[in-house]
């Protein structure tokens, strides 16, 4: 039995309704057992003095390719895109993740305790994503939500990949048409399944591709739409409305240009990667002002790394840069903790420090978004993560 752990007399940024200028957190059995200004220290508990330090929720990186785009191993570690078919909804990111990959380990040591891992954006439909903890050896045990969404892509990537192969899509029209066709086929598949309940002879053969798309049509998971340009974002909105499915915008580089439309529909946006050079025409409008503009308008927003485009382990840097471009400090911290957890459907367990939630937290020498602050301790499910000074 692992003894309880208490971080005492720290400033606590909970990500929930109330913060504490001087409070304590009790971790027991992998959960937050108590939190507040006055808590009882369990007998035999390990006590960490937190005076002058800050406790915050573990960071949530809502769009990564951790573990399927492995660092330092070249071709062998590239499992992000199955570039042989533009429609691969039945692929599961979970099947390509190496949980001991360097990027995952560094993300955890950098305070990122939860990550969403997605297939890439080379296909019109890339496959099913997974939300998982960044510490462990068995993906199934690390999983928080699997699947957490179906990845689709608009814009340059699919038309470049398949246009070069002289296949459809070679245009934005072709991308939208293929996605609509897949959704319609899945609608028909669901209708046949329903007919089969009354007449088993009419039950269709099992189709893993259509089953995956059906999860979106049943609104069990959202459509996770890779799109940078405003016109591609509007195409994603158009198709989501046609089929009455839930939509999350991934990257959303030009979302600030149509913020009124997104605010009206409360369309979640996962913004990034914004750090680094503009690698293609679609990203020429990127700015760290985007998350703040969206948040002020009431749009659900998260800041992501898109690891390995930019490192997940530097997620708090990207949030700090959003602050430098006008986002409030409190909103920027929420954009890498509770808001991505809410968008991903895992906020019942992670994203904020509340009694009964998973003990995923970090102890800093100062405010998490002050880059002079040293990350001293990271806990995932109450376990110390190697690579921090308190480990």
Number of C-alpha atoms within 10 A of each C-alpha: 5 10 13 20 23 25 23 25 23 24 24 28 22 22 20 13 8 12 16 17 15 18 22 28 31 25 29 22 16 19 21 23 20 19 23 21 16 13 15 12 18 15 8 9 15 15 16 15 13 22 15 13 22 26 29 25 32 28 32 32 30 29 28 26 27 31 28 26 28 24 15 11 10 9 9 9 17 16 19 22 20 18 16 12 16 24 19 25 23 18 22 21 27 23 11 19 24 20 22 16 19 14 25 30 21 19 24 26 26 25 33 31 29 30 30 29 29 32 32 26 25 25 29 31 30 30 28 27 27 25 29 25 23 29 26 17 12 12 20 14 11 17 19 21 17 17 21 24 30 28 26 30 28 28 23 21 20 27 26 17 21 21 14 12 12 11 14 20 23 19 17 16 14 16 24 20 16 17 18 16 11 19 19 17 15 22 18 14 20 19 13 16 18 15 15 14 11 10 11 11 9 13 17 15 9 10 11 13 17 21 16 22 26 22 18 23 22 14 14 13 25 24 26 29 28 26 27 27 23 18 15 22 24 16 17 24 22 13 17 20 12 10 14 14 18 20 23 26 25 27 27 27 29 23 28 21 15 14 21 15 15 23 17 11 10 16 19 26 27 31 29 28 29 25 16 9 10 13 8 8 10 17 19 14 16 24 19 24 17 26 32 24 20 25 20 15 15 17 22 22 30 33 32 31 28 27 26 17 15 18 20 31 21 17 25 26 17 23 26 20 18 26 21 14 15 16 23 18 19 12 22 26 26 25 30 27 30 27 26 31 27 17 20 22 18 18 16 14 17 28 31 27 30 24 16 16 18 26 29 30 29 26 28 24 19 17 20 26 20 14 12 11 15 16 22 19 22 32 27 24 22 21 18 18 25 16 16 19 12 14 13
